[in-house]
Each structure stands twice: as structure tokens, then as C-alpha cells.
Amino acid sequence: MKIIFMGTPAFALPSFEALVEAGHEVAAVVTQPDKPVGRGLENRPSPVKQAAEKRAIPALTPVKIHERGFVERLKSLKPDCIVVVAYGKILPEDALGIPPLGCINVHASLLPKYRGAAPVNRAIINGERETGVCTMLLDKGMDTGPVFLCESTPIGEDETFASLYERLSKLGAALLVKTLGLVEKGKITPSAQDEKKASYAPMLKKSDGLIDWAKDAVAIKNLVAGVCPWPGAFTHWNKKTLKIHTGGAAHWDNIPTDAMPGTVILASNGRIIVKCGKGAFEMRELQPENKNRMGATDFLKGYRLKEGERFE
């Protein structure tokens, strides 16, 4: 089929490559404009744009996709289908009707659960034990269109956003190729989502990474895993920000009942254990403000953290 591919981050790369390798003609890629990154704030193209350029496929980077001129550009390419994978913006309604086979999206959740911008993060943060990917026909809503296929996968006990994100990107690519094959042959019809089971996964904010020590240790462990690398889990110590990159619920029998949540109950022998609202959390990798990431052993060598101190 002749396809326009719309995607931006690394999550979309396996789907883009799978389309090409399956023999589809990708007439153009639509991706977010180059953005300044790093200390030098040098403009850098998106991962999808870089991949398209390597294959000599035209890459369009509109600032405003609702402008009529851009929609007309899409029409002029006469695609059979538009594929959307983590593009980053909602398509205008007049673009949805351009391809005869519709606009097909890969979404990283088991719809109708976790519609929205951060389904992978939110699934981990909320302690889900299972997630997956779905292919769906886009409509004017936010991930509300009818679903073609879904494939589930368990969330590992120590799974982080980074590892799950990568797994789902590959799972989604395979499901996309399967879906397109069935759509091309007219052998599949999408099914409407059950609105009663719908939930929303809003985009993360920096404040979402703040640890609430009044929560139980498992919830804090899920937060740390779900917000790494961005915005990153953090707490406050001595009026400075302390990032927590990895950690887990600690098996600790001597948790003082009179200590406030956030109190350090062990800070020795390479271990840092903090009391929570229920249970205790062990910090394994930390990053003091304006310093490099380090393990708990190195942190204790360089900083005077004492038992009885409290993280805010």
C-alpha cells in the first residue's frame, strides 16, 4: 500500500522500519519540527526524521498541521492509508478522511484503558500487572476510535518505563503490519470501544515525579520506575533536590512506628532505607542536585546522611 507515516520519537521507529520491510511504499514521513537539545541547544531532527532521511524518504515537519496548505499536501500524495504512531498532535478532521482505508494508529495500552499521552508511564505508576498495544482507526477524539487488534504483555516486577517502552514499540510494529495486511484484504472490521471502561493517561508534568512518602513502599517503587528518565522521581533533603533513579520496597522488620514517613531508618553498609506510609523503601541509585548519578554506597561515602533525618 501507499502510506504516509506520522511519528516522532524512538517508539515509532520499529513501526516505520516494519512498514518499509513489509514492502509498503512510504510516500512521506510527517514528524515534529527539529528541536534544540543539549547544553548547546543545537537543533536536532526527531528519530523518525533521521530514519526517513537515511532511506531518502521525504520528511515533512509542519509547525501547524491544521493549516489548509498542509492538508492539501497530504491529499496530493494520494495515500491508501495514513499510519500514526506517537506523532504528538491530534490530526485535523479534514485529514482523517483523506485515505480510503483511513488513518490507523498504534497505541501503547489495552484500549479503552489509558487513552492519552502517557499510557506506558501511567500503567507502571498505577501498579498494573498487564498492558499491551492496540491498533485502531482514528476518529476526531483522543484515542476513542474503533479498535482493530490488541496484544497484551505482562509488566515485569522490576520493569521500568524504558524497558517496557522498548518492548511495546516492537510489539506494536508487528501488530501494525498484521493489521495492515488484514485491512488491505478487507478481512477485518474495527470494533467500538467500551466507553464505560475508559480511563485517561495525561501527559507527565515535572511535579509528577515528587515522592509522597506517606504512600506505601510499593507505590513509591512504581513511581520511581514509571517516571524514569523524565521527569524522574525526586525528594528534598537539606533544602536541595535529590533524584532517585532506582529503588524498591525493602524487606525490613524493624520499622519504627513512631517515625514520620520519609524518615531515614538505615544509612550504613551501602544501604539507604526510608520509612513510608506503609513499609519501607530502599534507595539504590541517587543523584544529588547538580551532581552525577551514583549508587547508595558512593552516596554514603560522600554525604553525611544520618538515621533519623527526614526527606521532604
BAFI-3210 file (N, C-alpha, C; in Angstrom, 3 decimals, decimal comma, padded with zeros to 6 digits):
// residues 312
n [1|2|3|4|5|6|7|8|9|10|11|12|13|14|15|16|17|18|19|20|21|22|23|24|25|26|27|28|29|30|31|32|33|34|35|36|37|38|39|40|41|42|43|44|45|46|47|48|49|50|51|52|53|54|55|56|57|58|59|60|61|62|63|64|65|66|67|68|69|70|71|72|73|74|75|76|77|78|79|80|81|82|83|84|85|86|87|88|89|90|91|92|93|94|95|96|97|98|99|100|101|102|103|104|105|106|107|108|109|110|111|112|113|114|115|116|117|118|119|120|121|122|123|124|125|126|127|128|129|130|131|132|133|134|135|136|137|138|139|140|141|142|143|144|145|146|147|148|149|150|151|152|153|154|155|156|157|158|159|160|161|162|163|164|165|166|167|168|169|170|171|172|173|174|175|176|177|178|179|180|181|182|183|184|185|186|187|188|189|190|191|192|193|194|195|196|197|198|199|200|201|202|203|204|205|206|207|208|209|210|211|212|213|214|215|216|217|218|219|220|221|222|223|224|225|226|227|228|229|230|231|232|233|234|235|236|237|238|239|240|241|242|243|244|245|246|247|248|249|250|251|252|253|254|255|256|257|258|259|260|261|262|263|264|265|266|267|268|269|270|271|272|273|274|275|276|277|278|279|280|281|282|283|284|285|286|287|288|289|290|291|292|293|294|295|296|297|298|299|300|301|302|303|304|305|306|307|308|309|310|311|312]
n.u [000,834|000,315|001,584|001,381|003,449|003,182|004,945|007,095|008,951|011,434|009,877|008,260|009,921|010,387|007,915|007,882|010,134|009,263|007,096|008,344|010,015|008,098|007,269|005,616|004,902|006,267|005,323|005,827|007,077|005,712|006,581|007,480|008,785|012,356|014,129|015,704|018,374|020,395|023,302|024,248|022,024|021,440|019,723|017,987|016,969|013,985|013,907|012,442|012,520|015,257|015,568|013,981|015,377|017,695|016,740|016,066|013,491|010,963|010,616|008,253|007,803|005,666|004,743|002,222|-000,303|-002,919|-003,264|-004,558|-002,994|-001,169|-002,815|-003,743|-001,376|-001,009|-003,200|-002,396|-000,517|-001,910|-002,463|-003,054|-003,463|-003,039|-000,652|-000,301|001,878|002,621|002,818|002,326|000,540|-002,962|-004,716|-006,165|-009,681|-010,340|-008,209|-008,451|-010,213|-008,873|-007,304|-008,478|-008,551|-008,461|-007,106|-004,732|-003,780|-001,195|-001,379|-000,111|-001,432|-003,978|-006,659|-010,025|-008,516|-006,265|-006,138|-004,604|-001,601|000,470|000,500|002,188|003,867|001,888|000,643|002,643|003,138|000,661|000,687|-000,106|-000,354|-000,410|-000,248|-000,286|-000,562|-002,521|-004,117|-005,871|-008,623|-008,424|-010,399|-012,063|-011,702|-009,776|-007,935|-010,194|-011,256|-012,540|-011,329|-008,921|-006,997|-005,574|-002,812|-001,626|000,716|002,665|003,600|006,702|008,011|010,186|010,152|010,876|009,994|011,580|012,390|009,912|008,728|010,358|009,883|007,126|007,114|008,191|006,398|004,130|004,853|004,886|002,199|000,999|001,806|000,527|-002,137|-002,440|-002,141|-004,487|-006,415|-005,909|-006,741|-009,384|-010,327|-010,915|-012,735|-013,016|-013,765|-016,037|-015,012|-015,510|-017,008|-017,554|-015,475|-013,336|-010,279|-007,945|-004,715|-002,905|-000,448|002,819|003,912|006,528|006,213|004,993|006,886|007,548|008,094|005,786|006,054|004,205|002,786|002,506|005,305|005,472|003,970|005,611|007,909|006,838|006,308|008,919|009,956|008,227|008,527|011,049|013,160|012,236|009,865|011,588|011,965|011,878|012,988|013,226|016,044|017,850|017,103|017,573|017,246|016,908|017,386|015,916|016,856|016,715|015,212|013,522|010,866|011,688|012,723|012,250|012,299|012,370|010,904|010,468|007,656|006,948|008,155|008,086|006,721|009,145|011,367|014,754|015,735|017,794|021,163|023,743|026,475|026,274|023,579|020,459|017,602|014,234|011,489|008,077|004,577|003,435|005,347|008,782|011,193|013,924|016,620|018,526|019,982|021,043|020,898|022,364|021,608|022,808|024,877|026,499|024,892|024,760|025,545|024,110|026,135|028,346|027,136|026,747|029,374|030,138|028,330|026,832|024,562|022,250|020,747|017,432|017,189|015,089|013,443|011,838]
n.v [-001,196|002,329|004,612|007,221|008,047|008,991|010,079|010,521|010,108|007,712|005,499|005,169|004,238|001,321|000,635|002,208|001,148|-001,489|-001,238|-000,464|-002,681|-004,609|-004,155|-002,060|001,100|003,900|006,979|009,460|010,952|012,336|014,437|015,828|019,209|020,023|020,148|022,124|020,725|019,447|020,987|022,943|023,634|022,828|022,458|019,492|016,800|014,746|011,280|009,750|011,364|011,310|008,595|008,441|010,107|008,624|006,658|008,037|009,096|011,494|013,960|015,634|018,506|020,049|023,039|023,801|021,659|021,956|023,804|024,687|024,417|022,415|020,154|019,913|019,222|016,647|015,394|015,533|013,562|011,244|008,888|005,412|004,798|006,364|006,127|006,419|006,855|007,668|010,447|012,989|015,070|015,832|014,780|016,913|017,056|017,121|015,845|013,237|012,002|011,680|009,312|006,357|003,990|004,874|006,349|004,837|003,934|003,188|002,364|002,517|000,898|-001,153|-000,508|000,332|001,418|003,769|005,953|008,658|010,710|009,507|006,567|004,347|005,151|005,738|003,267|001,769|003,396|003,177|000,587|-001,530|-004,890|-005,837|-004,849|-003,517|-003,317|-001,637|-001,516|000,941|002,623|005,917|008,584|011,744|012,085|011,729|009,106|007,488|005,984|003,140|-000,197|-002,311|-004,575|-006,070|-006,699|-008,257|-007,945|-009,011|-006,899|-006,698|-007,449|-005,851|-004,024|-001,135|002,154|002,605|000,021|-001,254|000,468|000,129|-002,582|-002,547|-000,926|-002,566|-004,673|-003,323|-002,635|-005,108|-005,794|-003,765|-004,250|-006,677|-005,864|-004,055|-005,801|-007,307|-005,304|-004,386|-006,562|-006,562|-008,044|-007,497|-005,779|-002,895|-002,681|-000,993|000,923|000,256|002,606|002,757|001,568|003,173|004,959|007,586|008,759|011,196|013,580|013,620|015,781|017,836|017,953|015,577|013,753|014,023|012,484|011,113|010,418|009,433|007,527|003,965|001,648|000,095|001,563|003,812|002,668|001,919|004,455|005,524|003,778|004,345|007,010|007,421|008,013|010,672|012,714|012,021|010,612|012,345|013,825|015,991|017,150|018,606|021,094|020,858|019,360|015,883|013,314|010,141|007,355|004,523|001,915|000,062|-001,741|-002,407|-005,221|-005,170|-005,531|-003,986|-001,459|001,694|002,596|005,091|006,959|009,518|009,332|009,215|009,330|008,485|005,258|003,539|004,007|002,967|000,658|000,617|000,837|002,510|003,140|004,054|005,117|004,570|005,418|002,955|000,202|000,095|001,860|001,229|003,078|002,880|003,935|007,226|010,806|013,630|017,178|018,907|017,091|013,963|010,842|008,198|005,177|003,845|003,210|004,858|007,322|007,453|007,572|010,074|011,911|013,156|011,543|010,774|008,401|008,904|011,416|013,289|012,992|015,325]
n.w [000,000|-000,454|001,727|004,178|006,772|010,095|012,775|015,664|018,093|019,401|019,927|017,702|015,702|015,276|014,086|011,759|010,385|010,108|008,370|005,975|005,534|005,164|002,646|001,950|000,412|001,581|001,204|002,294|005,303|008,227|010,787|014,029|014,205|014,073|017,174|019,763|021,593|024,335|025,926|024,248|022,893|020,274|017,217|016,585|014,566|014,756|015,898|013,991|011,704|011,160|010,538|008,239|006,481|006,077|004,462|002,261|002,149|001,838|004,385|006,210|008,203|009,648|011,394|012,139|011,847|011,183|009,237|006,074|003,803|004,455|004,779|002,183|000,978|001,975|000,738|-001,919|-002,109|-002,275|-000,540|000,318|002,906|006,095|008,546|012,005|014,632|017,732|017,080|018,199|017,976|017,547|014,707|012,175|011,441|008,680|007,595|008,345|006,630|004,241|003,266|001,601|003,092|005,622|008,702|010,578|013,818|016,189|019,504|022,810|024,889|026,437|025,028|026,027|028,138|029,569|027,647|025,871|026,417|027,939|028,331|028,910|031,032|032,996|033,403|034,685|036,956|038,223|039,056|037,429|036,294|033,797|030,385|027,042|023,443|020,953|017,750|015,984|014,353|013,608|014,941|015,503|018,205|021,336|021,159|020,834|018,798|016,872|017,494|015,970|016,424|019,398|021,572|024,413|027,185|029,976|032,758|034,054|037,352|038,081|036,056|034,152|032,910|030,608|029,667|029,249|027,428|025,177|024,598|024,015|021,765|019,783|019,833|019,000|016,382|015,030|015,328|013,888|011,191|010,811|011,102|008,923|006,780|006,984|006,729|004,130|002,653|003,227|005,382|008,001|010,528|012,473|016,018|018,183|021,054|024,554|026,308|029,018|030,284|029,941|030,559|031,430|030,466|031,272|030,024|031,460|034,097|035,480|038,217|038,799|039,480|042,151|045,217|047,441|050,591|052,340|051,090|050,324|050,240|047,894|046,049|045,827|044,754|042,259|041,208|040,954|039,011|036,912|036,132|035,222|032,477|032,604|034,261|036,235|039,493|042,592|045,694|048,604|050,355|052,903|051,887|049,191|045,917|045,484|043,344|042,664|041,121|040,932|042,890|045,522|047,262|050,599|052,486|055,644|059,020|061,314|061,484|062,750|064,612|065,502|063,896|061,385|058,038|055,437|056,955|057,519|058,118|057,957|057,202|056,270|055,569|052,775|052,251|051,998|053,619|053,823|055,735|054,897|054,283|054,513|055,113|053,881|051,894|049,768|048,662|045,772|043,569|043,332|042,824|043,640|043,742|040,934|040,591|039,616|038,809|041,193|043,065|046,148|047,980|047,215|047,556|050,332|051,137|050,307|051,364|054,363|055,432|057,891|060,106|061,151|060,082|057,798|054,697|052,585]
ca.u [000,000|000,992|001,329|002,040|003,745|003,275|005,516|008,182|010,017|012,020|008,816|007,678|010,899|010,138|006,748|008,326|011,001|008,471|006,310|009,238|010,472|006,953|007,054|004,724|005,548|006,100|005,473|006,382|007,005|005,339|007,133|007,586|009,947|013,607|014,084|017,008|018,676|021,739|023,749|024,418|020,710|021,545|018,534|018,201|015,763|013,400|014,373|011,757|013,060|016,589|015,402|013,447|016,438|018,608|016,099|015,724|012,042|010,682|010,143|007,548|007,823|004,815|004,566|000,774|-000,856|-004,296|-003,300|-005,127|-001,932|-000,584|-003,800|-003,728|-000,143|-001,291|-004,104|-001,678|000,263|-002,885|-002,141|-004,110|-003,634|-002,111|-000,321|000,111|002,469|003,255|003,167|002,413|-000,559|-004,205|-004,912|-007,385|-010,756|-010,328|-007,137|-008,869|-010,947|-008,073|-007,018|-009,665|-008,535|-008,470|-005,876|-004,565|-002,897|-000,697|-001,445|000,572|-002,218|-005,100|-007,820|-010,075|-007,727|-005,096|-006,106|-003,844|-000,206|001,477|-000,061|003,205|004,220|000,778|000,402|003,641|002,882|-000,554|000,881|-000,740|000,454|-000,518|-000,561|-000,205|-000,690|-003,709|-004,228|-007,238|-008,966|-008,542|-011,516|-011,730|-011,479|-008,468|-007,818|-011,553|-011,699|-012,744|-010,077|-008,717|-006,370|-004,821|-001,959|-001,241|002,001|002,788|004,576|007,582|008,092|011,196|010,115|010,900|009,410|012,463|012,348|008,567|008,551|011,032|009,165|005,840|007,351|008,391|005,121|003,232|005,271|004,405|000,736|000,662|001,957|-000,559|-003,392|-002,478|-002,372|-005,915|-007,172|-005,697|-007,531|-010,779|-010,683|-011,050|-013,575|-012,737|-014,870|-016,150|-014,530|-016,492|-016,764|-017,670|-014,195|-012,279|-009,510|-007,122|-003,308|-002,440|000,983|003,503|004,467|007,695|005,759|004,539|007,980|007,764|007,726|004,964|006,487|003,057|002,265|003,190|006,599|005,270|003,535|006,781|008,722|006,185|006,521|010,319|010,107|007,361|008,862|012,447|014,106|011,655|010,646|012,461|011,450|012,752|012,565|014,028|016,901|018,659|016,618|018,009|016,557|017,628|016,701|016,012|016,770|016,230|014,971|012,457|010,350|012,703|012,299|012,826|011,408|012,444|010,460|009,958|006,256|006,754|008,844|007,268|007,085|010,261|012,483|015,801|015,834|019,100|022,084|025,059|026,786|025,840|022,115|019,665|016,214|013,385|010,136|006,962|003,290|003,349|006,571|009,985|011,732|015,382|017,192|019,696|020,754|020,612|021,612|022,229|021,441|024,000|025,922|026,268|024,168|025,664|024,933|023,931|027,432|029,109|026,432|027,017|030,769|030,319|027,349|026,585|023,162|022,168|019,457|016,608|016,908|013,838|013,270|010,572]
ca.v [000,000|003,613|005,050|008,353|007,656|010,117|009,662|011,408|009,608|006,387|004,490|004,995|003,707|-000,057|000,604|002,763|000,173|-002,677|-000,918|-000,496|-004,050|-005,408|-003,880|-000,927|002,307|005,061|008,122|010,580|010,907|013,593|014,366|017,128|020,001|019,877|020,837|022,338|019,778|019,516|022,245|023,924|023,886|022,636|021,850|018,101|016,183|013,655|009,947|009,313|012,128|010,776|007,304|008,691|010,668|007,534|005,886|009,000|009,304|012,885|014,179|016,899|018,907|021,238|023,619|023,761|020,660|022,293|024,738|024,069|024,080|021,128|019,109|019,759|018,489|015,235|014,922|015,418|012,323|010,181|007,655|004,429|004,782|007,149|005,421|007,363|006,201|008,644|011,660|014,079|016,018|015,251|015,115|017,670|016,199|017,019|014,930|011,864|011,440|011,663|007,986|005,493|002,961|005,539|006,633|003,750|004,338|002,221|002,987|001,662|000,434|-002,008|000,379|001,790|001,884|004,619|006,849|009,866|010,899|008,790|005,292|003,436|005,666|005,639|001,863|001,378|004,169|002,676|-000,785|-002,527|-006,081|-006,171|-003,770|-004,038|-002,366|-001,784|-000,746|001,453|003,583|007,223|009,496|013,092|012,095|011,353|007,640|006,971|005,288|001,689|-000,950|-003,474|-005,691|-005,776|-007,765|-007,943|-008,419|-008,721|-005,907|-007,385|-006,927|-004,797|-003,326|000,323|002,759|002,442|-001,346|-001,541|001,329|-000,520|-003,824|-002,225|-000,377|-003,702|-005,396|-002,505|-002,716|-006,379|-005,753|-002,841|-004,947|-007,670|-005,133|-003,532|-006,919|-007,661|-004,165|-004,375|-007,656|-006,413|-009,170|-007,080|-004,609|-002,458|-002,740|000,196|000,800|000,322|003,877|002,581|001,069|004,086|005,736|008,581|008,813|012,532|013,836|013,844|017,081|017,684|017,744|014,187|012,942|014,249|011,326|011,321|009,347|008,904|006,371|002,722|001,448|-000,436|002,689|004,649|001,903|002,048|005,825|005,641|003,044|004,881|008,375|007,473|009,065|012,006|013,804|011,475|010,704|013,185|014,249|017,140|016,872|019,801|022,167|020,615|018,253|014,620|012,406|008,712|006,685|003,149|001,515|-000,915|-001,976|-003,080|-006,217|-004,602|-005,891|-003,055|-000,120|002,376|003,014|006,498|007,832|010,074|008,888|009,973|009,251|007,513|004,275|002,901|004,733|002,370|-000,576|000,726|000,755|003,645|002,688|005,161|004,716|005,058|005,324|001,526|-000,441|000,912|001,928|001,268|003,852|002,174|004,892|008,573|011,891|014,926|018,337|019,332|016,066|012,787|009,700|007,303|004,158|004,192|003,120|006,076|008,459|007,482|007,970|011,494|012,768|012,773|011,196|010,085|007,803|009,858|012,556|013,091|013,531|016,060]
ca.w [000,000|-000,403|003,097|004,829|008,155|011,014|014,052|016,098|018,968|019,166|019,980|016,364|014,756|014,832|013,190|010,480|009,732|009,777|007,181|004,818|005,324|004,715|001,231|001,712|-000,101|002,456|000,291|003,067|006,759|008,881|012,131|014,698|013,777|014,814|018,466|020,389|022,661|024,878|026,510|023,185|022,302|018,830|016,638|016,224|013,998|015,523|015,480|012,774|010,580|010,872|009,867|006,899|005,655|005,719|003,392|001,209|002,139|002,210|005,750|006,383|009,611|009,790|012,719|012,371|010,928|010,845|008,120|004,876|002,868|004,825|004,465|000,726|000,653|002,239|-000,314|-003,188|-002,096|-002,568|000,188|000,605|004,358|006,909|009,787|013,036|015,802|018,634|016,340|019,163|017,805|017,029|013,300|011,870|010,913|007,227|007,204|008,641|005,501|003,014|002,705|001,502|004,128|006,916|009,450|011,547|014,906|017,175|020,831|023,778|026,032|026,067|024,973|026,259|029,285|029,356|026,494|026,159|026,015|028,730|028,779|029,445|032,361|033,946|033,719|035,692|038,176|038,869|039,517|036,567|036,051|032,377|029,455|025,686|022,337|020,112|016,513|015,909|013,316|014,246|014,726|015,966|019,652|021,869|021,269|021,027|017,603|016,959|017,601|015,096|017,135|020,614|022,086|025,787|027,690|031,408|033,215|034,990|038,712|038,118|034,773|034,179|031,720|029,455|029,142|028,756|026,249|024,051|024,266|023,393|020,423|018,881|019,795|018,188|014,981|014,487|015,266|012,804|009,906|010,748|010,887|007,558|005,880|007,040|006,187|002,685|002,072|003,633|006,243|009,398|010,802|013,848|016,987|019,030|022,421|025,630|026,997|030,463|030,802|029,509|031,527|030,748|030,879|030,872|029,886|032,725|034,456|036,333|039,597|038,969|039,996|043,580|046,034|048,634|051,481|053,078|050,345|050,678|049,577|046,543|045,220|045,581|043,806|040,947|040,735|040,531|037,753|035,870|035,704|034,799|032,846|032,783|034,885|037,272|040,861|043,417|047,019|049,052|051,513|053,197|051,011|047,816|045,238|045,389|042,431|042,948|039,822|041,118|044,269|045,654|048,603|051,398|053,482|056,865|060,124|062,445|061,088|063,950|064,441|065,872|062,938|060,316|056,685|054,891|057,895|057,204|059,210|057,824|056,314|056,503|054,833|051,392|052,134|052,465|053,731|054,270|056,151|054,077|054,961|054,810|054,672|053,747|050,535|049,708|047,559|045,232|042,767|043,665|042,141|044,327|042,864|040,178|040,673|038,793|039,357|041,930|043,891|047,555|048,663|046,932|048,150|051,767|051,321|050,021|052,028|055,753|055,691|059,186|060,508|061,891|059,194|057,066|053,355|052,474]
c.u [000,871|000,591|002,052|002,232|003,937|003,765|006,694|009,260|010,512|010,960|008,263|008,629|010,648|008,949|007,122|009,167|010,218|007,631|007,160|009,650|009,350|006,593|006,092|005,528|005,254|006,398|006,087|006,239|006,596|005,774|007,236|008,830|011,182|013,533|015,486|017,217|020,105|022,095|023,895|023,130|020,761|020,291|018,840|016,907|015,270|013,982|013,731|012,278|014,441|016,497|014,894|014,541|017,439|018,060|015,660|014,215|011,770|010,113|009,535|007,504|006,971|004,747|003,088|000,143|-002,297|-004,384|-003,720|-004,038|-001,301|-001,530|-003,830|-002,477|-000,345|-002,170|-003,351|-000,843|-000,595|-002,551|-003,337|-004,465|-002,647|-001,904|000,234|000,617|003,211|003,702|003,273|001,342|-001,778|-004,411|-006,181|-008,416|-010,697|-009,174|-007,545|-009,549|-010,148|-007,855|-008,263|-009,721|-008,401|-007,098|-005,778|-003,468|-002,451|-000,669|-000,929|-000,228|-003,290|-006,364|-009,100|-009,304|-006,551|-005,060|-005,232|-002,363|000,802|000,980|000,954|003,602|003,122|000,477|001,366|003,376|001,691|-000,466|000,177|000,208|000,422|-000,808|-000,490|-000,267|-001,977|-003,508|-005,677|-007,389|-009,201|-009,855|-011,126|-011,449|-010,056|-008,444|-009,171|-012,048|-011,859|-011,424|-010,063|-008,220|-005,686|-003,941|-001,447|000,136|002,066|003,801|005,414|007,670|009,072|011,243|010,119|010,229|010,258|012,362|010,978|008,272|009,158|010,304|007,868|006,023|007,509|007,108|004,134|003,560|004,751|002,884|000,263|000,723|000,852|-001,892|-003,509|-002,721|-003,838|-006,784|-007,093|-006,560|-009,015|-011,253|-010,818|-011,909|-013,313|-013,990|-014,850|-015,626|-015,687|-016,207|-016,820|-016,358|-013,034|-011,590|-008,509|-005,713|-002,726|-000,918|001,609|003,947|005,664|007,295|005,292|005,626|008,226|007,240|006,912|005,264|005,349|002,426|003,034|004,411|006,444|004,842|004,706|007,723|008,153|006,371|007,939|010,526|009,344|007,726|010,332|012,530|013,487|010,235|011,629|011,829|012,423|012,123|013,432|014,772|017,845|018,376|017,131|017,286|017,466|016,822|016,944|015,800|016,252|016,081|013,836|011,979|011,354|012,069|012,978|011,848|011,340|012,090|009,871|008,557|006,054|007,416|007,886|007,664|008,151|011,486|013,472|015,941|017,091|019,930|023,495|025,218|026,244|024,341|021,471|018,209|015,390|012,002|009,097|005,676|002,984|004,600|007,727|010,531|013,252|015,834|018,456|020,590|020,174|021,418|021,379|022,143|022,789|025,171|025,565|025,488|025,158|024,873|024,866|025,253|028,242|028,446|026,767|028,466|030,944|029,395|027,039|025,093|023,096|020,776|018,703|016,352|015,677|013,879|011,895|009,951]
c.v [001,248|004,291|006,359|007,944|008,896|009,618|010,546|010,711|008,213|005,288|004,181|004,306|002,260|-000,171|001,121|001,740|-001,061|-002,450|-001,033|-001,930|-004,972|-005,131|-002,763|000,263|003,461|006,295|009,324|010,295|012,291|013,485|015,763|017,878|019,739|020,692|021,017|021,378|019,989|020,893|023,339|024,302|023,834|021,946|020,430|017,505|015,038|012,321|009,475|010,069|011,609|009,453|007,479|009,209|009,604|006,707|006,773|009,150|010,740|012,998|015,571|017,237|020,162|021,728|023,566|022,807|020,970|023,290|024,024|023,648|022,740|019,980|018,853|019,003|016,988|014,635|014,658|014,146|011,093|008,857|006,708|004,484|005,756|006,385|006,432|006,595|007,260|009,896|012,866|015,143|015,283|015,709|015,943|016,756|016,045|016,151|013,479|011,199|011,332|010,254|007,099|004,422|003,555|005,786|005,622|004,105|003,134|002,929|002,013|001,429|-000,508|-001,163|-000,368|002,286|002,743|005,276|008,053|009,726|010,023|007,435|004,346|003,868|005,393|004,196|001,383|002,087|003,610|001,212|-001,839|-003,720|-006,516|-004,909|-004,354|-002,933|-002,665|-001,022|-000,305|002,421|004,924|007,905|010,831|013,169|011,727|009,851|006,969|006,120|003,793|000,932|-002,143|-004,674|-005,191|-006,973|-007,357|-008,503|-008,119|-007,620|-006,579|-006,689|-005,760|-003,998|-001,810|000,852|002,465|001,053|-001,694|-000,759|000,672|-001,789|-003,542|-001,647|-001,494|-004,520|-004,652|-002,571|-003,987|-006,374|-004,843|-003,539|-005,982|-006,992|-004,643|-004,631|-007,304|-006,552|-004,153|-005,425|-007,570|-007,491|-008,787|-005,824|-004,170|-002,463|-001,513|-000,084|000,904|001,566|003,743|002,133|002,013|004,762|006,588|008,611|010,156|012,620|014,114|015,295|016,843|017,362|016,316|013,300|013,094|013,058|011,764|010,163|008,773|007,713|005,115|002,506|000,940|000,668|003,601|003,962|002,007|003,439|005,995|004,967|003,700|006,264|008,532|007,213|010,448|011,890|013,320|011,636|011,528|013,467|015,444|016,767|018,050|020,927|022,052|019,407|017,035|013,684|010,957|007,975|005,254|002,859|000,517|-001,030|-002,818|-004,094|-005,853|-004,803|-004,841|-001,634|000,586|002,931|004,497|007,470|008,294|009,441|009,798|009,935|008,167|006,556|003,424|003,700|004,239|001,107|-000,561|000,666|002,009|003,216|003,776|004,639|005,343|005,008|003,896|000,870|000,524|000,803|002,030|002,028|003,145|003,086|006,277|009,587|013,195|016,059|018,767|018,358|014,898|011,725|008,764|006,266|004,588|004,158|004,395|007,306|008,581|007,854|009,484|012,432|012,237|012,584|010,354|009,491|008,793|011,125|012,249|013,744|014,180|015,815]
c.w [000,000|000,900|003,403|006,280|009,006|012,369|014,397|016,923|018,587|019,183|018,595|015,385|014,334|013,875|011,804|009,713|009,299|008,530|005,917|004,488|004,847|003,260|000,924|001,191|000,849|001,616|000,991|004,543|007,250|010,333|012,728|014,216|014,636|016,106|019,037|021,554|023,140|025,402|025,463|022,499|020,770|018,308|016,170|015,673|014,873|015,071|014,182|011,550|010,188|010,114|008,439|005,966|005,220|004,561|002,226|001,032|002,575|003,621|005,857|007,868|009,831|011,231|013,107|011,364|010,528|009,683|006,837|003,880|003,167|004,490|002,955|000,276|000,883|001,141|-001,617|-003,271|-002,371|-001,866|000,272|002,089|004,987|008,210|010,784|014,249|016,623|017,890|017,263|019,031|017,257|015,597|013,103|011,215|009,400|006,719|007,400|007,445|004,217|002,473|002,673|002,588|005,531|007,497|010,593|012,539|015,727|018,520|021,876|025,053|025,514|026,134|025,329|027,497|028,809|027,983|026,864|025,897|026,748|029,233|029,408|030,854|033,375|034,332|034,799|037,009|038,946|039,274|038,686|036,376|034,588|031,579|028,055|024,660|021,573|018,809|016,401|014,753|013,983|013,922|015,344|017,469|020,022|022,128|021,486|019,856|017,791|016,806|016,639|015,908|018,406|020,952|023,448|026,122|029,178|031,665|034,294|036,334|038,805|036,815|034,990|032,918|030,485|028,851|028,577|027,480|025,015|023,628|023,530|021,992|019,402|018,735|018,901|016,716|014,323|014,335|014,141|011,447|009,730|010,436|009,454|006,537|005,822|006,456|004,660|001,984|002,436|004,563|007,718|009,482|012,239|014,712|017,889|020,436|023,413|026,467|028,519|031,089|030,491|030,699|030,753|031,333|030,459|030,795|031,253|032,871|035,371|037,768|039,856|039,560|041,494|044,393|047,236|049,578|052,322|052,366|050,729|049,788|048,148|045,595|044,882|044,601|042,400|040,362|040,195|039,185|036,609|035,363|035,301|033,296|033,059|033,294|035,939|038,640|041,699|044,766|047,405|050,329|051,703|052,205|049,567|047,244|045,167|044,501|042,845|041,633|039,929|042,599|044,329|047,084|049,371|052,344|054,805|058,012|061,220|062,038|062,312|063,727|064,716|064,899|061,851|058,974|056,097|055,777|057,477|058,378|059,097|056,830|056,590|055,679|053,405|051,187|052,716|052,448|054,415|054,634|055,245|054,889|055,354|054,261|054,576|052,334|050,594|048,471|047,068|044,389|042,967|042,862|042,887|043,307|042,267|040,275|039,764|039,551|040,046|042,716|045,345|048,320|048,470|047,540|049,633|052,070|051,175|050,766|053,425|056,008|056,967|059,398|061,385|061,098|058,350|055,708|053,262|051,113]
res [m|k|i|i|f|m|g|t|p|a|f|a|l|p|s|f|e|a|l|v|e|a|g|h|e|v|a|a|v|v|t|q|p|d|k|p|v|g|r|g|l|e|n|r|p|s|p|v|k|q|a|a|e|k|r|a|i|p|a|l|t|p|v|k|i|h|e|r|g|f|v|e|r|l|k|s|l|k|p|d|c|i|v|v|v|a|y|g|k|i|l|p|e|d|a|l|g|i|p|p|l|g|c|i|n|v|h|a|s|l|l|p|k|y|r|g|a|a|p|v|n|r|a|i|i|n|g|e|r|e|t|g|v|c|t|m|l|l|d|k|g|m|d|t|g|p|v|f|l|c|e|s|t|p|i|g|e|d|e|t|f|a|s|l|y|e|r|l|s|k|l|g|a|a|l|l|v|k|t|l|g|l|v|e|k|g|k|i|t|p|s|a|q|d|e|k|k|a|s|y|a|p|m|l|k|k|s|d|g|l|i|d|w|a|k|d|a|v|a|i|k|n|l|v|a|g|v|c|p|w|p|g|a|f|t|h|w|n|k|k|t|l|k|i|h|t|g|g|a|a|h|w|d|n|i|p|t|d|a|m|p|g|t|v|i|l|a|s|n|g|r|i|i|v|k|c|g|k|g|a|f|e|m|r|e|l|q|p|e|n|k|n|r|m|g|a|t|d|f|l|k|g|y|r|l|k|e|g|e|r|f|e]
***
